[in-house]
Amino acid sequence: MADEVQNEAPVADAPAATEGAPREGRGPRGGRGRGGNDNRSGGGRGRNDRNRRDNNRDEGGEELVEKLVHINRVSKTVKGGKRFGFAALVVVGDGSGRVGFGHGKAREVPEAISKATAAAKKAMIRVPLKDGRTLHHDGMGHFGAGRVYVRTAPAGTGIIAGGPMRAVFESLGVHDVVTKSVGTSNPYNMIRATFEALGEQTSPRSVAQRRGKKIAELLRRGGSSVEVAEADAAAVVE
């Protein structure tokens, strides 16, 4: 009888020991441990990386080239002293004939750049390019006190431009061009004058459609022969 009592005592104590033990996967207060949240944190970082990569693409899914042209610190005098901010000027292009510029202001530099980039993407224009590398003809742009001259150039010339104008042509996709800026060094006025000159660019195809003629007829007026004019007309892409 004594042996039977000793064997039954541990069996009665076993449920009491298991009731006080914490359940698997839960903390001492009944909350879940860190193991259930590790996947959530990793997924959040992945979504942020994808959003950061998608910011450099436009609505058509094309990769855009962003150029920070100028950033300026501005201040506003208030009752307690001075409140500082930043103004950014950004040029955006797809490298194949589309380009735009925008400016934005904010208290921090990254926010000002993001505002300027968003404004540039909304104001993009299309410029016809000759052979995908240079302009079709010379042009001049004027804004404020500045004048900008742009000239077409043969292959191998490169981008002969400085400052803000170089950023515009690199984003546009131009490889050969000669430019000159006269009258001002203000980057805002130089950018606006450059875009005015680019807005006046026309292609032989658009001129022929507007006048109701063939492209070869327009090219023959430059003194070239019929064969050369027809070959040049067939090579016109835009």
VODRENBA-492042 format. One record per residue: residue number from 0; residue in three letters; x negated, y, z of N, C-alpha, C in turn. Coordinates in steps of 0.05 Angstrom, whole numbers, always signed. Layout:
<pts>
     i    aa   n_east   n_north     n_up   ca_east   ca_north    ca_up   c_east   c_north     c_up
   NUM   Ala        X         Y        Z         X          Y        Z        X         Y        Z
...
</pts>
This chain:
<pts>
     i    aa   n_east   n_north     n_up   ca_east   ca_north    ca_up   c_east   c_north     c_up
     0   Met      -17       -24       +0        +0         +0       +0      -17       +25       +0
     1   Ala      -40       +24      +15       -57        +48      +15      -69       +53      -12
     2   Asp      -76       +32      -27       -87        +36      -54      -66       +48      -72
     3   Glu      -41       +41      -70       -21        +52      -88      -17       +82      -83
     4   Val      -18       +90      -58       -15       +119      -51      -38      +135      -62
     5   Gln      -62      +125      -60       -85       +139      -71      -84      +142     -101
     6   Asn      -73      +122     -115       -72       +124     -144      -50      +143     -154
     7   Glu      -29      +146     -138        -7       +163     -147      -12      +193     -141
     8   Ala      -31      +200     -122       -35       +228     -115      -46      +244     -138
     9   Pro      -66      +235     -153       -77       +252     -175      -56      +256     -196
    10   Val      -38      +237     -201       -18       +241     -222       +1      +263     -215
    11   Ala       +8      +267     -190       +26       +289     -182      +12      +316     -184
    12   Asp      -15      +317     -180       -29       +343     -181      -36      +351     -210
    13   Ala      -34      +334     -230       -42       +341     -257      -25      +362     -270
    14   Pro       +2      +362     -268       +18       +384     -280      +12      +411     -268
    15   Ala       +7      +411     -241        +1       +437     -228      -24      +449     -239
    16   Ala      -44      +433     -246       -69       +444     -257      -65      +455     -285
    17   Thr      -49      +442     -301       -45       +452     -329      -27      +476     -330
    18   Glu       -9      +480     -310        +8       +503     -311       -7      +529     -306
    19   Gly      -28      +529     -290       -43       +553     -285      -63      +560     -307
    20   Ala      -70      +541     -325       -90       +546     -345      -79      +564     -367
    21   Pro      -95      +582     -379       -85       +599     -401      -81      +583     -426
    22   Arg      -62      +591     -442       -57       +577     -468      -79      +583     -488
    23   Glu      -82      +565     -506      -103       +567     -526      -97      +590     -545
    24   Gly     -117      +607     -550      -113       +629     -569     -101      +654     -557
    25   Arg      -96      +656     -531       -85       +679     -517     -103      +688     -495
    26   Gly     -102      +713     -488      -119       +724     -467     -106      +720     -440
    27   Pro     -119      +730     -419      -108       +726     -392      -81      +740     -388
    28   Arg      -75      +761     -403       -49       +775     -401      -29      +766     -421
    29   Gly      -34      +745     -435       -15       +735     -455      -19      +747     -483
    30   Gly      -38      +765     -486       -42       +777     -512      -60      +759     -529
    31   Arg      -61      +764     -554       -77       +748     -572     -106      +758     -570
    32   Gly     -124      +739     -576      -152       +745     -575     -161      +760     -600
    33   Arg     -187      +765     -603      -198       +779     -626     -198      +762     -652
    34   Gly     -195      +736     -648      -196       +719     -671     -174      +724     -691
    35   Gly     -150      +732     -681      -128       +737     -699     -129      +763     -714
    36   Asn     -147      +782     -706      -149       +808     -719     -173      +811     -737
    37   Asp     -191      +791     -738      -215       +794     -754     -208      +796     -784
    38   Asn     -189      +780     -793      -182       +781     -822     -169      +807     -829
    39   Arg     -154      +819     -811      -141       +844     -817     -161      +866     -821
    40   Ser     -181      +868     -804      -201       +889     -806     -217      +885     -832
    41   Gly     -224      +861     -840      -239       +857     -865     -222      +864     -889
    42   Gly     -196      +859     -888      -179       +866     -911     -176      +896     -914
    43   Gly     -176      +911     -891      -174       +940     -893     -199      +952     -906
    44   Arg     -223      +942     -899      -247       +952     -912     -247      +946     -942
    45   Gly     -237      +923     -950      -236       +917     -979     -217      +936     -994
    46   Arg     -194      +942     -982      -175       +960     -996     -187      +988     -998
    47   Asn     -202      +998     -978      -214      +1024     -979     -235     +1025    -1001
    48   Asp     -251     +1003    -1004      -271      +1003    -1025     -258     +1004    -1053
    49   Arg     -236      +989    -1057      -223       +990    -1083     -212     +1018    -1088
    50   Asn     -200     +1031    -1068      -189      +1058    -1072     -211     +1077    -1079
    51   Arg     -235     +1074    -1066      -257      +1092    -1072     -267     +1088    -1100
    52   Arg     -267     +1064    -1110      -276      +1059    -1138     -255     +1069    -1158
    53   Asp     -230     +1067    -1151      -209      +1076    -1170     -207     +1106    -1171
    54   Asn     -219     +1121    -1153      -217      +1150    -1154     -232     +1161    -1179
    55   Asn     -252     +1147    -1189      -267      +1156    -1212     -254     +1148    -1239
    56   Arg     -229     +1138    -1238      -215      +1130    -1262     -190     +1148    -1266
    57   Asp     -184     +1154    -1291      -160      +1170    -1296     -136     +1152    -1300
    58   Glu     -114     +1163    -1309       -89      +1147    -1311      -92     +1126    -1332
    59   Gly     -108     +1130    -1353      -112      +1110    -1374     -131     +1088    -1366
    60   Gly     -143     +1089    -1343      -162      +1069    -1334     -190     +1073    -1344
    61   Glu     -197     +1096    -1356      -223      +1102    -1366     -241     +1112    -1344
    62   Glu     -267     +1105    -1345      -286      +1115    -1326     -293     +1144    -1331
    63   Leu     -292     +1160    -1311      -297      +1189    -1313     -325     +1196    -1302
    64   Val     -337     +1217    -1314      -362      +1228    -1304     -357     +1253    -1289
    65   Glu     -366     +1254    -1264      -361      +1278    -1247     -387     +1292    -1242
    66   Lys     -387     +1318    -1247      -411      +1335    -1243     -404     +1358    -1224
    67   Leu     -419     +1359    -1202      -416      +1381    -1183     -433     +1405    -1193
    68   Val     -420     +1426    -1203      -434      +1448    -1215     -444     +1468    -1194
    69   His     -427     +1475    -1175      -434      +1496    -1156     -417     +1493    -1131
    70   Ile     -430     +1498    -1108      -416      +1498    -1083     -424     +1523    -1067
    71   Asn     -405     +1537    -1056      -410      +1562    -1043     -397     +1562    -1016
    72   Arg     -411     +1574     -996      -400      +1577     -969     -386     +1604     -967
    73   Val     -362     +1604     -960      -346      +1629     -957     -338     +1632     -928
    74   Ser     -333     +1656     -919      -326      +1662     -892     -303     +1681     -891
    75   Lys     -287     +1679     -870      -265      +1696     -865     -267     +1707     -836
    76   Thr     -266     +1733     -834      -268      +1745     -807     -240     +1745     -794
    77   Val     -240     +1733     -770      -215      +1731     -755     -220     +1745     -728
    78   Lys     -200     +1743     -710      -202      +1757     -684     -224     +1746     -667
    79   Gly     -228     +1720     -667      -249      +1708     -651     -276     +1707     -663
    80   Gly     -279     +1715     -687      -305      +1715     -701     -302     +1709     -730
    81   Lys     -318     +1691     -741      -317      +1684     -769     -309     +1655     -772
    82   Arg     -293     +1650     -792      -284      +1623     -799     -296     +1615     -826
    83   Phe     -313     +1595     -826      -328      +1587     -850     -313     +1565     -866
    84   Gly     -316     +1566     -892      -305      +1546     -910     -324     +1542     -933
    85   Phe     -315     +1524     -952      -332      +1518     -974     -315     +1518    -1000
    86   Ala     -327     +1528    -1022      -314      +1528    -1048     -331     +1512    -1067
    87   Ala     -319     +1493    -1081      -333      +1475    -1099     -323     +1478    -1128
    88   Leu     -341     +1476    -1147      -335      +1477    -1176     -345     +1451    -1188
    89   Val     -326     +1436    -1200      -331      +1409    -1210     -323     +1407    -1239
    90   Val     -339     +1392    -1255      -333      +1387    -1283     -329     +1356    -1286
    91   Val     -308     +1348    -1299      -301      +1320    -1303     -297     +1314    -1332
    92   Gly     -308     +1292    -1342      -304      +1284    -1370     -306     +1254    -1373
    93   Asp     -297     +1244    -1396      -298      +1216    -1401     -321     +1208    -1419
    94   Gly     -337     +1227    -1428      -360      +1221    -1445     -353     +1215    -1474
    95   Ser     -328     +1219    -1482      -320      +1213    -1510     -301     +1234    -1521
    96   Gly     -304     +1259    -1512      -288      +1280    -1524     -268     +1294    -1506
    97   Arg     -266     +1286    -1481      -247      +1298    -1462     -263     +1309    -1438
    98   Val     -256     +1334    -1430      -270      +1347    -1408     -251     +1367    -1395
    99   Gly     -256     +1372    -1370      -241      +1391    -1354     -257     +1401    -1331
   100   Phe     -248     +1424    -1320      -262      +1435    -1296     -241     +1444    -1276
   101   Gly     -249     +1446    -1251      -231      +1454    -1230     -247     +1463    -1206
   102   His     -235     +1479    -1189      -248      +1489    -1164     -228     +1485    -1141
   103   Gly     -240     +1481    -1117      -224      +1477    -1094     -238     +1488    -1069
   104   Lys     -222     +1496    -1049      -232      +1507    -1024     -222     +1490    -1001
   105   Ala     -239     +1487     -981      -232      +1472     -957     -251     +1479     -935
   106   Arg     -245     +1469     -910      -263      +1474     -888     -287     +1456     -888
   107   Glu     -285     +1433     -902      -308      +1414     -904     -315     +1410     -934
   108   Val     -340     +1403     -938      -350      +1400     -966     -337     +1377     -980
   109   Pro     -335     +1353     -969      -322      +1331     -984     -293     +1337     -992
   110   Glu     -279     +1350     -974      -251      +1357     -981     -249     +1377    -1003
   111   Ala     -268     +1397    -1004      -268      +1416    -1025     -275     +1403    -1052
   112   Ile     -293     +1384    -1052      -301      +1370    -1077     -278     +1353    -1087
   113   Ser     -264     +1340    -1069      -241      +1324    -1077     -219     +1341    -1089
   114   Lys     -213     +1364    -1078      -193      +1382    -1089     -201     +1392    -1116
   115   Ala     -227     +1399    -1120      -236      +1409    -1146     -235     +1386    -1166
   116   Thr     -242     +1362    -1159      -241      +1339    -1177     -212     +1334    -1186
   117   Ala     -193     +1335    -1167      -165      +1330    -1175     -155     +1352    -1194
   118   Ala     -163     +1377    -1189      -155      +1399    -1207     -167     +1396    -1235
   119   Ala     -192     +1386    -1236      -206      +1382    -1262     -193     +1360    -1278
   120   Lys     -184     +1339    -1265      -171      +1317    -1279     -144     +1325    -1291
   121   Lys     -130     +1344    -1278      -105      +1353    -1289     -108     +1373    -1312
   122   Ala     -132     +1385    -1314      -136      +1406    -1335     -155     +1398    -1357
   123   Met     -156     +1372    -1363      -174      +1362    -1383     -164     +1368    -1411
   124   Ile     -182     +1376    -1429      -176      +1382    -1457     -192     +1363    -1475
   125   Arg     -182     +1360    -1499      -196      +1343    -1519     -210     +1360    -1539
   126   Val     -236     +1354    -1544      -252      +1370    -1563     -261     +1351    -1585
   127   Pro     -256     +1358    -1611      -265      +1340    -1633     -295     +1341    -1636
   128   Leu     -307     +1318    -1639      -336      +1315    -1641     -344     +1304    -1669
   129   Lys     -366     +1314    -1679      -376      +1304    -1705     -394     +1281    -1701
   130   Asp     -387     +1258    -1712      -403      +1233    -1709     -405     +1225    -1680
   131   Gly     -388     +1235    -1663      -389      +1228    -1635     -413     +1238    -1620
   132   Arg     -427     +1258    -1630      -452      +1267    -1618     -455     +1298    -1616
   133   Thr     -442     +1313    -1634      -446      +1342    -1635     -420     +1355    -1643
   134   Leu     -420     +1382    -1643      -396      +1397    -1651     -394     +1399    -1681
   135   His     -369     +1405    -1690      -365      +1407    -1719     -375     +1434    -1730
   136   His     -374     +1455    -1715      -383      +1481    -1725     -391     +1499    -1701
   137   Asp     -403     +1521    -1708      -412      +1540    -1687     -388     +1554    -1675
   138   Gly     -392     +1565    -1651      -370      +1579    -1638     -381     +1599    -1617
   139   Met     -363     +1616    -1608      -370      +1636    -1587     -347     +1638    -1568
   140   Gly     -353     +1639    -1542      -333      +1642    -1521     -339     +1666    -1504
   141   His     -318     +1680    -1495      -322      +1705    -1479     -303     +1704    -1456
   142   Phe     -314     +1710    -1432      -297      +1712    -1408     -311     +1731    -1389
   143   Gly     -297     +1751    -1381      -309      +1771    -1362     -332     +1785    -1375
   144   Ala     -355     +1785    -1362      -378      +1799    -1372     -397     +1780    -1387
   145   Gly     -389     +1755    -1390      -406      +1735    -1402     -397     +1727    -1430
   146   Arg     -417     +1721    -1447      -412      +1710    -1474     -429     +1685    -1477
   147   Val     -417     +1665    -1489      -430      +1639    -1493     -430     +1632    -1522
   148   Tyr     -453     +1625    -1533      -455      +1617    -1562     -462     +1587    -1563
   149   Val     -447     +1572    -1579      -453      +1543    -1582     -457     +1538    -1612
   150   Arg     -477     +1521    -1618      -484      +1515    -1646     -487     +1485    -1649
   151   Thr     -477     +1475    -1672      -482      +1447    -1678     -511     +1442    -1684
   152   Ala     -521     +1418    -1680      -549      +1411    -1683     -552     +1384    -1695
   153   Pro     -575     +1379    -1709      -579      +1353    -1721     -586     +1332    -1700
   154   Ala     -586     +1307    -1708      -592      +1285    -1689     -620     +1287    -1678
   155   Gly     -623     +1282    -1653      -649      +1284    -1640     -655     +1310    -1627
   156   Thr     -638     +1330    -1629      -643      +1356    -1617     -640     +1355    -1587
   157   Gly     -620     +1341    -1578      -615      +1340    -1549     -596     +1363    -1540
   158   Ile     -591     +1364    -1515      -574      +1385    -1503     -592     +1408    -1494
   159   Ile     -592     +1429    -1510      -608      +1453    -1503     -588     +1472    -1489
   160   Ala     -586     +1469    -1464      -568      +1485    -1447     -577     +1484    -1419
   161   Gly     -569     +1503    -1403      -578      +1504    -1375     -555     +1508    -1356
   162   Gly     -559     +1499    -1332      -540      +1505    -1311     -513     +1492    -1316
   163   Pro     -492     +1508    -1312      -464      +1497    -1315     -458     +1487    -1343
   164   Met     -470     +1499    -1363      -463      +1490    -1391     -473     +1462    -1396
   165   Arg     -496     +1455    -1385      -506      +1428    -1389     -488     +1407    -1377
   166   Ala     -477     +1413    -1354      -458      +1394    -1341     -433     +1390    -1358
   167   Val     -424     +1412    -1372      -400      +1409    -1389     -406     +1391    -1412
   168   Phe     -428     +1395    -1426      -434      +1379    -1450     -441     +1350    -1443
   169   Glu     -454     +1346    -1420      -460      +1318    -1412     -434     +1303    -1405
   170   Ser     -415     +1316    -1393      -390      +1303    -1387     -373     +1300    -1412
   171   Leu     -376     +1318    -1431      -360      +1316    -1456     -370     +1293    -1473
   172   Gly     -395     +1286    -1472      -406      +1266    -1489     -422     +1276    -1513
   173   Val     -429     +1302    -1513      -445      +1314    -1534     -475     +1308    -1529
   174   His     -489     +1299    -1550      -517      +1292    -1548     -535     +1313    -1561
   175   Asp     -525     +1328    -1580      -541      +1347    -1595     -526     +1374    -1597
   176   Val     -536     +1394    -1584      -523      +1421    -1585     -544     +1442    -1576
   177   Val     -540     +1466    -1586      -557      +1489    -1579     -539     +1510    -1568
   178   Thr     -544     +1521    -1545      -526      +1540    -1532     -543     +1564    -1522
   179   Lys     -529     +1586    -1518      -541      +1610    -1507     -520     +1625    -1491
   180   Ser     -527     +1633    -1466      -509      +1649    -1449     -521     +1676    -1446
   181   Val     -504     +1697    -1450      -512      +1725    -1449     -493     +1740    -1431
   182   Gly     -504     +1756    -1413      -488      +1775    -1399     -482     +1769    -1370
   183   Thr     -483     +1744    -1362      -476      +1737    -1334     -489     +1710    -1327
   184   Ser     -493     +1706    -1302      -503      +1680    -1291     -483     +1669    -1271
   185   Asn     -459     +1680    -1270      -438      +1670    -1252     -429     +1643    -1263
   186   Pro     -431     +1622    -1248      -423      +1595    -1259     -393     +1594    -1266
   187   Tyr     -376     +1608    -1252      -347      +1607    -1258     -342     +1620    -1285
   188   Asn     -354     +1643    -1290      -350      +1656    -1316     -363     +1641    -1339
   189   Met     -386     +1629    -1334      -399      +1613    -1354     -383     +1588    -1362
   190   Ile     -371     +1575    -1342      -355      +1552    -1348     -330     +1560    -1364
   191   Arg     -317     +1581    -1356      -293      +1590    -1370     -299     +1599    -1399
   192   Ala     -322     +1613    -1403      -329      +1621    -1430     -336     +1597    -1447
   193   Thr     -349     +1577    -1435      -356      +1552    -1450     -330     +1538    -1458
   194   Phe     -310     +1536    -1441      -286      +1523    -1448     -270     +1538    -1469
   195   Glu     -273     +1565    -1469      -259      +1581    -1490     -272     +1575    -1517
   196   Ala     -299     +1572    -1518      -312      +1565    -1543     -305     +1537    -1552
   197   Leu     -302     +1518    -1533      -295      +1491    -1541     -266     +1489    -1549
   198   Gly     -249     +1506    -1539      -221      +1505    -1547     -216     +1514    -1575
   199   Glu     -235     +1528    -1587      -233      +1538    -1614     -245     +1518    -1635
   200   Gln     -255     +1496    -1625      -267      +1476    -1644     -244     +1461    -1659
   201   Thr     -248     +1459    -1685      -229      +1445    -1702     -245     +1425    -1719
   202   Ser     -232     +1404    -1727      -244      +1383    -1744     -234     +1386    -1773
   203   Pro     -249     +1377    -1793      -239      +1378    -1820     -213     +1364    -1825
   204   Arg     -208     +1343    -1810      -182      +1329    -1813     -159     +1346    -1805
   205   Ser     -161     +1360    -1782      -139      +1377    -1773     -135     +1401    -1792
   206   Val     -157     +1412    -1803      -154      +1435    -1822     -141     +1426    -1848
   207   Ala     -149     +1402    -1857      -137      +1392    -1882     -107     +1386    -1878
   208   Gln      -99     +1375    -1855       -71      +1370    -1851      -55     +1396    -1848
   209   Arg      -67     +1417    -1836       -53      +1442    -1833      -50     +1456    -1860
   210   Arg      -69     +1454    -1878       -68      +1467    -1904      -57     +1450    -1926
   211   Gly      -51     +1425    -1920       -39      +1407    -1940      -59     +1399    -1962
   212   Lys      -84     +1395    -1955      -104      +1388    -1975     -120     +1364    -1965
   213   Lys     -137     +1354    -1983      -154      +1331    -1976     -180     +1341    -1963
   214   Ile     -192     +1324    -1947      -217      +1331    -1934     -239     +1336    -1954
   215   Ala     -240     +1320    -1976      -261      +1324    -1996     -259     +1351    -2010
   216   Glu     -235     +1361    -2013      -232      +1388    -2025     -243     +1410    -2008
   217   Leu     -240     +1407    -1982      -252      +1427    -1964     -282     +1425    -1963
   218   Leu     -293     +1401    -1964      -322      +1398    -1962     -336     +1406    -1988
   219   Arg     -322     +1405    -2010      -335      +1412    -2036     -339     +1442    -2038
   220   Arg     -325     +1458    -2022      -329      +1487    -2023     -355     +1496    -2011
   221   Gly     -369     +1478    -1997      -396      +1484    -1987     -417     +1481    -2007
   222   Gly     -411     +1474    -2032      -430      +1471    -2054     -440     +1443    -2059
   223   Ser     -429     +1423    -2045      -437      +1396    -2049     -422     +1384    -2073
   224   Ser     -433     +1362    -2084      -421      +1349    -2107     -397     +1333    -2098
   225   Val     -383     +1322    -2119      -358      +1307    -2113     -365     +1281    -2098
   226   Glu     -386     +1268    -2106      -393      +1243    -2093     -401     +1247    -2064
   227   Val     -417     +1268    -2059      -425      +1274    -2032     -402     +1282    -2014
   228   Ala     -384     +1298    -2026      -360      +1307    -2010     -342     +1284    -2003
   229   Glu     -338     +1265    -2022      -321      +1242    -2016     -334     +1224    -1995
   230   Ala     -361     +1221    -1997      -374      +1205    -1977     -373     +1218    -1949
   231   Asp     -376     +1244    -1948      -373      +1258    -1922     -345     +1257    -1912
   232   Ala     -325     +1258    -1930      -297      +1257    -1921     -291     +1229    -1910
   233   Ala     -302     +1208    -1922      -297      +1181    -1912     -310     +1177    -1885
   234   Ala     -332     +1192    -1880      -346      +1188    -1854     -334     +1204    -1832
   235   Val     -315     +1221    -1838      -303      +1238    -1817     -285     +1220    -1800
   236   Val     -290     +1219    -1774      -275      +1202    -1756     -251     +1217    -1744
   237   Glu     -256     +1242    -1736      -235      +1258    -1722     -234     +1285    -1735
</pts>
